[in-house]
């Protein structure tokens, strides 16, 4: 009864609107008593609503735990950035929104970039400050000085958690220098991991896996799942174009590291039981195989480079 009441309450308030076309999105699935997954077929956009806002004071230790895995993706992004910026050399100034403990900023500084980070979590902010990084504690864009302009603005595993993706992307354009680029690194709904989980939940199988893809029960649940189509649609609405897309790994290339990551991830989810060793090992092997196949299907994690049109 409570589940039905939550569903009726959301629908009575108008359900959920697509950030791209503004239509009333179709409710696909109830994931918890207060969170449903909605879908816009026209723009291929998935969205959780109403859901809970991300817990600001969370996740710093887990970001440190993932540092080795994230370095490979960051290096690929940094290799691509100069190709997408107008010139890409000289005094390049970058902004990372949701910089966490500052891993991307450290690696970007090694390449000669001047970096500013924004981070709402006091725990992650303090870690970044201890590394002598230039970080503002606050939310984007309201706590960013209006006068600042950057050669690039990057969201690393952050954009899908934002409460209002359209407003955030629109504000990015106001903080870009001429020839600047926006970089958005997100998991995508067009990849095989999401597709398989979505297909299984339709036949009432693997619902827990689907909830984990949305990070329900963790401090920072997903608000969106974009595809290449929906990201291009959102960019177009903000007078931006997709200039490049690179495929990033969704899982470790080591079964042992994937196993450790799964066990570590589940420690953050209050209402999800960590898988046993045998289950985690089996899933690790499966994810490694899927990651290999995913690269042939456009990947499970994409990094989009957007430029003003």
N, C-alpha and C positions, 0 to 999 in steps of 0.2 A: 504493500500500500504506500509506504514511504517513497519507494522508487517511482511509482506512478504519479504521486503528488509532486515530486521534484520535476518530473517531465512535463506535467501539465502547467506547473508554475513557470517554467522557462518558456513554453509555447505561448502562455498567456501574456508574457512580456515581449512577445515578438520574435522569440527564438534567437537566431544568430544571423547577422548580416555579413555578406562577403565583403572583404576589404577592397576588392578589385571592381566588381560590377555593382555592388550594393544590394544584390538580391537577397531574399530570405533563403538561407541555406537549409538543406534537408538534413534532418536528424538521422544519423546512421546507427549510432550505438550508444547505449548508456554504459559508461565505464565505472561510475560510482554514483552514490546517492545525489551528488550535486554537480556532476560533470558528464556532459554528453559530447560526442564527436559529430560535427556537422560537416557537410560537403556541398561545394558548389560545382556541379558538373560542367558548367560553361567554362569556368576558369581553372578547374582541376585543383581546387584549394580545399584542404582539410583544416578544421579549426576546433579547438576545445572550448566549450563554454558552459556555464560561466567559469567553472574551475576556480582555483585559488591563485592569488598572485604569488610569484616566487618569494621564498623566504630570504630576505636580504642577508641576514646573519647566518650563512651556511656555506658549506662546500669548499672552504679554503684548503683543508687537509686533503680532500679528494682530488683537487686540481694538482696538488703536489704529487699525489700518488700516480696521476696520469701523465706526468711530465715527459717521461721517456717516449711514450706512445705519441704524444702530441708533437714532439720535436720533428718527426718525419713529415707530418703534414705542414707544419709551419715553414720548414725549409723549402718545400715545394711552392708554397704561396709566395715566399720571398724571392724565389727564382723567377716567378711569373710577374711580380709587381713592376719591375723596371720596364717590361715590354708593354705594359698597359698604361703607365703614366706618360704624360707628354714630356719626353726627354728622359725621365727616370734617373737622372744623375744630379750631382750638385747637392745643395742643401735641401734635402727632402724632409718634410715635416709630416709626421703621421699621428693619427688619433686612433687608439683602440678603445672601443666601447665595451665595458665589461671585461677589463683586463685581468681580473683575477689576481693571482700572485705575481704576474708580470713576465711569464715565460716568453711570450711573443715579443714583448718590448725588449727583453734582454738580447734575443737573437737578432732583432731588427737593428738595435744599436751596434751590434758587432759588424753590421754591414754599412755603418755610417749614417743611419737615419736618426733624426731627432724625434723622439717619441713623447707623447702625452697619453696617459691612460685615465680612464674614468672607471671607478669601481664603487658600488654602493655598500658592499660588505666591509665592515670595519676590520674583520679578521684578515681577509685577503689584502685589504688596503695596507694594513700594518706590515704584512710580509713584503709587499712591494716596496714600501718606504724603507724597510730594513736593507733592501737591495740597492738603495739610493736611486730609485726610479722616480720620474716625475709623474705623480699621480694625483688626481682630484678625487676626493671621496664624495660621491653624489650620483645623481641619475642623469641620463642623457634624454633630451637636450636641455632640460630646465636648469641644470647646474653648470653648464658649459658657458663660459663667457661669450657673449654674442659676437664680439669682434674677431674671434679666432678663426683662422682659415687653414686648411691642410691640403697637402698633396694627395693624401689618401686617408680614408676612414675605414677601419676594419672591424667586423663583428666575427669573432671566433667562437662558434658554438653558443651564440648569444641571441641571435636574431629570432630564432624559433621560440624563445621564451618571453619575448616582449609582449606587453598587453595590447599594444597598438602598432603593428608593423608599418602600416601606411604612414602614420604621422611621423614615426622615427625616420623612415626613409626620405620623406619629404623634407625633413629638417636637415638631413645630411647634405642635400644639394646646397643649402644656404651656407654650409661651412666648408665647401670645397673651393680650392684655388682653381683658376683656369687650367684646364688640362688634367684636373684631378680625377681620382677614381675611388669608387666605393667597393669594398671587398666583403662578401658575405659567405661564410662557410656554414652550411647547414646539412642535416640529414634530409634526404628527399623521399617523397612518397612513391616516386617512379622506380626506385631500386627494388631488387628482389626480396630483401629482408622485410620491408614494409608490405610489399605485395603478397608475400607468402603468409605473413601474420594476418593481414586483412582478409585473405581468402579463408584461412582456417577459422577465424572468429565468425565468419558467416555461417559456418556449419557447427558453431558452438564448440570449437576446439581451440585450445591454446589462447584462451582469453587472458591469462596471466602474462603471456609474452606480449600481447598487444598493449596491455596496460603498461608494461615496462617500456615499450617504445615511446609511449606518451609520458613516461616517468611519473605516472600517477602514484601518489604516496611518498614521493621524494620531496626534498626542500624546494626543488626548482622544476616543476612540471613543464612540459611543452605546451605552448599555446597554438602553434601551427605546425603543419607539415606541408612544405612547398614541393612542387615538381618544377621541372624546367619551364613548363608552360605557365604555371601560376607566378613564378618569379619574374618571368619576362612580362607578364601582364601587370604585375604590381610596379615593376620598374617603368613601364610605359606610362602608367597613370601619374608617375612622378617626373615625367619628361626625362627619363633615363633609358639607356639601351644596354643590353648585355653584350659586352665586347669580347668576353672570353669565359669559358667554363673549364675547370680542371677537376678531375676525379681524384678524391682522396680516400684513403683506406678507412673502412668503418670498424675494422677489428685489427688486433695485433696480427703480425705475420708469424707469430710464434704461438703454438698451442698453450705452452706453459704460461706465457704472459696473458693470453686471453682468459685462461682459467683464473688467474689471480685477479684480473680486472673484474670478472663476473662476481667473484666472492666479495671484492671490495665495494662494487657498486651496490650490491644488495644490503650492505651494512648501512646504507643511507636511507633505505626504504623502510619506514616504520611499520607498515602494514603488509610487507611482503617477506616471506620466509626465505632465507638464503638457500640456494639449492645445495643438495648434498654433494660430496666429492664426485660421485659417479655421474650425477646429472650435469654438474658443471663441466666435467671433462667431455661428456658427450656433446653438450651444446658448444663448447669451445671448438671441437673438431668440425661440427656442422657450420659454425660461423666462419671458420677459416676457409672451408670449401665454398660457402656462399660469397665470401669476399672476393675469391678468385673469379667466380662466375660473374659477379656484379660488375666487374670492370668491363665485361663484354656487353652489358646491358645499360651502360651509362653510369654505373656506380650507385652506392647507397649514401655516399656523402659527396656533395658537390660544392665547389667554391666558385661563386659567381663574381665577375668583375663588371661593375656598372659604371657607365660614363654618361654625362649629360648629352642629350641629343640636339 
